[in-house]
Amino acid sequence: MTEHGRRQGAQGIIRSEVGRQIGLRHTPSLAFVADELPDTVQRIEELVTQARHADAELARTREGAQPAGDPDPYRRPAEAGPDDEADDEDE
């Protein structure tokens, strides 16, 4: 018996049992559709693995790295002291 034939036989048995248990005189047709969840789960796991590898590579790249530019780019100019003011008057 082919896969399709087995599926059709199982479909009839399940349909009869569902109709008997819920008390319907005419049981609706049943259709069995392959579940895509396993494929989706596998794809998500692959993406998570790729992200973990990318994160690990980034962490290795950052080891010992120093930021470019000033550590405090928002530094304020030093306040003028008494000696600085005297120099401005001479000019």
N, C-alpha and C positions, 0 to 999 in steps of 0.2 A: 504494500500500500504506500502511496506517495505521501509526502508531507502535507500536501493540500488535502488529500483524502482523509488523513488522520485529523487534520484541523477541522474539516467539515463534520466528521463524526463527533468529535469532542464538542463542537459548537452546538450540535443538535442535542446532545446529552445535557449540556449546561443550560441550554435554553429551556428544555423540558423541566429540569430541576428548579430553575428560577421561577418558572410559571407555577409549578406545584407549590413552592414555598410561599409565594406572595399571593396565591389564590386568584390568578388571572386566567380567564378562559382562553384568551388569545394573547400569547406572549410576544412582545416585539422581537424583531430580528436582532441578533447580536453580531457585532463585528469586532474582530480582534486586530488591533493595530500594534505593530512593533513599538516598543518603548524606546524613545531616543535618549532617555536619561543617562544610560551608561556611556554613550558617545559624548554627551555634554560633560559628564563628570570627568571623563578622561581628558577632554580638551582643557577644562578648568585646571586640572592637576598639572598638565603640561605648562600652562601659562604661569601658575604659581611657582613651579620649578624654575622657569626662565627668570621670573622676577627675583627669586632668591639668589640665583647665580649672578644676576646683574647687581644686586645689592652687595653681595660679597666682593665682587670685582671693584665696585665703587669704594667700598671700605678699604680694600688693599691700596687703591690709588690714593686715597686721602691720608694714609698713614704718613706722618711726619710733614705733611704739607703745611705751608704757612700762607695766611691770607695776603693777597696783593694789596699794595697801597698802605696808607696810614692805618694803624690800629684803631684810631679814633678820628674818622673823617669830619667830625663835627666839633673839632677843637676850636676854642675861642682864642682870639689873639690875646697875648699876655697884656695885662693891664700896665699902663705906663707908670713907671716909678718916678721919683723926684729927679733923677739924673736925666731921664728921657725928655722931660719937659724942658729942661734948660737947653738941650741940643736943638729943639724945635725953634726956640726963640732966636738962636744965632743965625738961622737961615734967612 
